[in-house]
C-alpha cells in the first residue's frame, strides 16, 4: 500500500456527513480512491466470507478502476460484483453497454467470484424485479459511484430522482442533459445515438451501501460538484443526498472542485 502514502490531497473538508478530498489531477484522485477502496475491501474480507460491491461505468471512473485492478492482495474470488445502471435498446454486443465497459475495464482482469449484470434485453419490469431481488438478498458493503453533469447518481436524473423510492431498480427516461453528457464523454457520436431509456438502481438502493466512494474528476463536473456541496439537498441535484450518508467520501480534482484559496 506504499504508493497511496505518497499521494496526499491538496485539501480536505467535511460538509454535513460527506468527506471531501481534493487532488491535484485526476490520476492522483483515481489512484488515491483506488487504494482507499482496496483498503476497505481487505478490511471487510478479514471480517466476512464475501463482500458485495456496486460499480459505476463511466469515463470518470477510468483512473480509479485502473488503480484498483493493479493493487495486490485483494481476494477477488470472495467479491460479488454488481453495477448500477444500463441502457435499454442497445445491442447485446454494443461497446457502450455499461456491463461491457466494466467487464473490459475490471471484471475480466480481477475475476470476481460472482458478477451480476443487468440484462436490459429482458422485459423491463421482469428485469427490475430480478435484479432488485439479487441486490436485496444481502446488504451492499461498498458502492463506487460518480456524479453526472446534471447531478445524477446512477441514472437517477433530476426529473426521475426520488429519495424515497420504494423499489430497488426502476426503468427511467433519460434527461436531455444526461444524454448530451454521453456525447460530451465521447461514448456516442451524436445525441441521436444515445438511448432514451435505461434501468437504474434507485437512490435508496445506492444509499443502502455501508461505505460509499464517489469519484468525480473534470471541469465538466464543476457545476454539479458545487451544487452537491453548496446547494440545498434536493432531487434537483440528486447527488446532494450524499451529504446525508454516514460514510461517503467524495474524490475530486482541482478541475471539478475549482480553485483552492
C-alpha positions in Angstrom: 0.0 0.0 0.0 3.1 2.2 -0.1 2.1 4.1 -3.2 -1.0 5.5 -1.6 1.1 7.0 1.2 2.8 9.3 -1.4 -0.4 10.8 -2.6 -1.9 13.5 -0.3 -5.0 15.5 -1.0 -4.4 19.2 -1.5 -7.5 19.9 0.6 -10.0 18.1 2.8 -13.3 19.1 4.3 -16.5 17.6 5.6 -19.8 19.0 4.6 -22.7 17.6 6.7 -21.5 14.0 6.8 -19.8 14.0 3.4 -16.0 13.8 3.4 -14.3 15.6 0.5 -10.8 15.1 -0.7 -9.3 17.3 -3.5 -6.4 16.1 -5.6 -4.1 17.9 -8.0 -5.2 15.9 -11.0 -7.5 13.0 -12.0 -4.7 10.4 -11.9 -3.8 11.3 -8.3 -7.5 11.3 -7.5 -8.2 7.9 -9.1 -5.1 6.3 -7.5 -5.9 7.5 -4.1 -9.5 6.4 -4.4 -8.4 3.0 -5.7 -6.1 2.5 -2.7 -8.9 3.6 -0.3 -11.4 1.2 -1.8 -8.8 -1.6 -1.8 -8.0 -1.0 1.9 -11.7 -1.1 2.8 -12.1 -4.3 0.7 -9.2 -6.0 2.5 -10.6 -4.9 5.9 -14.1 -6.2 5.2 -12.7 -9.5 3.8 -10.9 -10.1 7.0 -14.3 -10.0 8.8 -16.6 -11.6 6.2 -16.7 -14.6 3.9 -17.8 -12.4 1.0 -18.4 -8.8 0.2 -20.9 -7.2 -2.1 -19.9 -4.2 -4.3 -21.6 -2.0 -6.8 -19.6 -0.3 -9.5 -20.3 2.7 -11.9 -19.4 2.6 -15.6 -18.2 5.9 -17.0 -15.0 7.6 -18.2 -14.9 9.4 -14.9 -14.1 6.0 -13.2 -11.2 5.1 -15.5 -8.3 6.2 -13.3 -9.9 4.7 -10.2 -10.6 1.3 -11.9 -7.0 1.2 -13.4 -5.6 1.7 -9.9 -7.9 -0.7 -8.2 -7.2 -3.6 -10.5 -3.5 -3.2 -10.1 -3.5 -3.5 -6.3 -2.3 -6.8 -5.0 -3.6 -8.8 -2.0 -7.3 -8.5 -2.7 -9.1 -11.8 -2.8 -11.5 -11.0 -5.6 -12.9 -14.6 -5.5 -14.9 -13.5 -2.5 -16.3 -10.4 -4.1 -19.9 -10.3 -5.5 -20.0 -7.5 -8.1 -23.0 -5.6 -9.3 -23.3 -2.4 -11.5 -25.7 0.4 -11.0 -27.3 1.1 -14.4 -27.7 0.0 -18.0 -29.1 1.4 -21.2 -32.2 0.0 -22.8 -32.2 -0.7 -26.5 -28.5 -1.2 -27.3 -27.4 -4.4 -29.0 -26.0 -7.0 -26.7 -22.5 -6.6 -28.1 -22.6 -2.7 -28.0 -19.4 -1.4 -26.5 -21.4 1.4 -24.8 -23.2 -1.1 -22.6 -22.2 -0.5 -19.0 -21.8 -4.2 -18.2 -19.5 -4.5 -21.2 -17.5 -1.5 -20.0 -16.9 -2.9 -16.6 -16.1 -6.4 -17.9 -13.3 -5.0 -20.0 -12.1 -2.4 -17.6 -12.2 -4.5 -14.4 -14.1 -7.8 -14.2 -12.2 -9.8 -16.8 -8.9 -8.9 -15.2 -9.6 -9.3 -11.5 -12.2 -12.1 -11.9 -14.7 -11.5 -9.1 -16.2 -14.7 -7.6 -19.6 -13.6 -8.9 -20.6 -10.9 -11.4 -24.3 -9.9 -11.7 -25.0 -7.8 -14.8 -28.2 -6.0 -15.6 -29.8 -7.6 -18.7 -31.8 -4.7 -20.3 -32.8 -7.0 -23.1 -35.2 -8.7 -20.8 -38.8 -7.3 -20.3 -38.2 -4.2 -18.2 -40.5 -4.9 -15.2 -39.2 -8.5 -15.0 -35.6 -7.4 -15.1 -36.3 -4.7 -12.4 -37.7 -7.4 -10.1 -34.9 -10.0 -11.0 -32.0 -7.6 -10.4 -33.7 -5.9 -7.4 -34.1 -9.3 -5.8 -30.4 -10.0 -6.3 -29.4 -6.6 -4.9 -31.6 -7.1 -1.8 -30.5 -10.6 -0.9 -28.0 -9.2 1.5 -26.5 -5.8 2.4 -24.3 -3.9 0.0 -20.9 -3.3 1.5 -19.3 -0.9 -0.9 -20.7 1.4 -3.6 -18.2 3.0 -6.1 -20.1 5.8 -7.9 -19.7 9.1 -9.8 -21.9 12.2 -10.3 -23.3 13.3 -13.6 -23.1 16.8 -15.1 -26.8 17.3 -14.0 -26.1 15.9 -10.6 -27.4 12.4 -11.3 -26.2 9.4 -9.4 -26.6 6.2 -11.4 -29.3 7.1 -13.9 -31.4 9.0 -11.3 -31.7 12.2 -13.3 -33.4 15.2 -11.6 -36.8 14.6 -13.3 -37.0 11.0 -12.1 -34.9 11.1 -8.9 -36.7 10.0 -5.7 -35.1 9.9 -2.3 -37.9 7.7 -1.1 -38.2 5.2 -4.0 -40.0 2.0 -2.8 -38.3 -0.2 -5.4 -34.6 -1.3 -5.7 -34.4 -1.0 -9.5 -36.5 1.0 -12.0 -36.8 2.0 -15.6 -36.3 5.6 -16.4 -36.4 8.1 -19.3 -33.0 9.8 -19.5 -32.8 13.6 -19.1 -31.6 15.5 -22.2 -28.6 16.8 -20.2 -27.7 13.3 -19.2 -27.8 12.1 -22.8 -25.7 15.0 -24.0 -23.1 14.1 -21.4 -22.7 10.7 -23.1 -21.8 12.6 -26.3 -19.5 15.0 -24.4 -17.7 12.0 -22.8 -17.1 10.5 -26.3 -19.3 7.5 -25.7 -21.6 8.2 -28.6 -21.0 10.3 -31.8 -24.4 12.1 -31.8 -27.2 12.8 -29.4 -29.5 10.7 -31.7 -27.3 7.7 -31.0 -27.8 7.8 -27.2 -30.6 5.6 -25.9 -33.6 7.5 -24.4 -34.3 5.0 -21.6 -32.3 2.9 -19.1 -32.6 0.8 -16.0 -31.1 2.1 -12.7 -30.6 1.3 -9.1 -32.7 3.8 -7.2 -31.3 6.3 -4.8 -32.3 4.4 -1.6 -30.6 1.3 -3.0 -27.4 3.2 -3.6 -27.5 4.8 -0.2 -28.1 1.4 1.4 -24.4 0.7 0.8 -22.4 0.8 4.0 -19.4 2.5 2.5 -19.6 4.9 -0.5 -16.7 6.1 -2.6 -17.6 8.8 -5.2 -15.1 9.7 -7.9 -15.8 12.9 -9.8 -13.0 14.5 -11.9 -13.0 17.0 -14.7 -14.1 20.6 -15.4 -17.4 19.4 -16.9 -18.4 18.3 -13.4 -17.6 21.6 -11.7 -21.2 22.9 -11.5 -22.5 19.5 -10.3 -19.9 19.3 -7.6 -20.6 22.9 -6.5 -24.3 22.2 -6.2 -23.6 18.9 -4.4 -21.5 20.6 -1.8 -23.1 24.1 -1.5 -26.7 23.8 -2.6 -29.8 22.5 -0.9 -30.4 18.8 -0.5 -32.9 18.2 -3.2 -33.8 15.9 -6.2 -33.0 18.9 -8.4 -29.4 17.9 -7.7 -29.7 14.2 -6.7 -26.1 13.9 -5.6 -26.8 16.4 -2.8 -28.2 13.5 -0.9 -24.7 12.1 -0.4 -24.2 14.7 2.3 -26.6 12.6 4.5 -24.8 9.3 4.1 -22.9 8.3 7.2 -19.8 7.1 5.3 -19.3 8.6 1.9 -16.1 10.1 0.6 -16.1 12.4 -2.5 -12.9 12.3 -4.5 -12.4 15.3 -6.8 -9.6 17.0 -8.7 -8.9 20.7 -9.0 -10.9 20.9 -12.3 -14.1 19.6 -10.7 -13.7 21.3 -7.4 -12.4 24.7 -8.5 -9.5 26.9 -7.4 -8.2 26.4 -3.9 -7.9 29.6 -2.0 
